[in-house]
């Protein structure tokens, strides 16, 4: 399963595949990057770790939700 991170960077938000040098998607707001990530993940199986603006970890989402190994709600 691929792993991605959403982080704030230089005044915008990036979705970056773990180990990549460049962002897959960049948006001006967190709300926009979250929406773009949902669209980007259609047909993919991946884990997305979402970070706060200060860089600390906030939450993890699995796409599609049925691929979540913990089988937890959320």
C-alpha positions in Angstrom: 0.0 0.0 0.0 1.4 3.4 -0.9 1.7 6.1 1.8 1.1 9.8 1.3 1.4 12.9 3.6 -0.6 16.1 3.6 1.5 18.9 5.0 1.6 22.7 5.0 4.5 24.1 3.0 5.4 27.7 2.2 1.8 29.0 2.6 0.0 26.1 0.7 -0.8 22.5 1.3 0.8 19.5 -0.4 -0.1 15.9 -0.9 3.2 14.1 -1.3 3.9 10.4 -1.8 6.3 9.1 0.8 9.8 9.1 -0.7 8.9 11.5 -3.5 10.7 14.8 -4.1 7.7 16.7 -5.5 4.1 17.0 -4.4 1.4 15.1 -6.3 -1.1 17.9 -5.6 -0.7 21.4 -4.1 -3.6 23.6 -3.0 -3.9 26.9 -1.2 -6.1 25.7 1.7 -6.3 22.5 3.8 -10.0 22.1 2.8 -9.1 22.2 -0.9 -6.2 19.7 -0.5 -8.5 17.3 1.4 -11.1 17.4 -1.4 -8.5 17.1 -4.1 -7.0 14.1 -2.2 -10.4 12.3 -2.2 -10.6 12.8 -6.0 -6.9 11.8 -6.5 -7.3 8.6 -4.5 -10.2 7.2 -6.6 -9.0 3.7 -7.8 -5.9 3.8 -5.6 -5.2 1.9 -2.4 -3.2 4.1 -0.1 -2.7 5.5 3.4 -2.8 9.3 3.8 -1.3 10.9 7.0 -2.7 14.3 7.6 -0.6 16.9 9.5 -1.6 20.1 11.2 -0.1 23.4 10.0 2.6 23.1 12.7 3.7 19.8 11.3 2.3 17.6 14.1 0.3 14.5 13.1 -3.5 14.9 13.1 -5.1 11.8 11.6 -4.6 8.9 9.1 -7.1 8.0 6.4 -7.1 4.8 4.2 -8.4 4.9 0.6 -10.6 3.1 -0.1 -12.1 2.9 3.4 -12.6 -0.9 2.9 -8.8 -1.3 2.8 -8.4 0.0 6.4 -6.5 -2.7 8.2 -7.8 -1.7 11.6 -11.5 -2.1 10.6 -12.3 0.8 12.9 -14.9 3.5 12.3 -13.5 6.7 11.0 
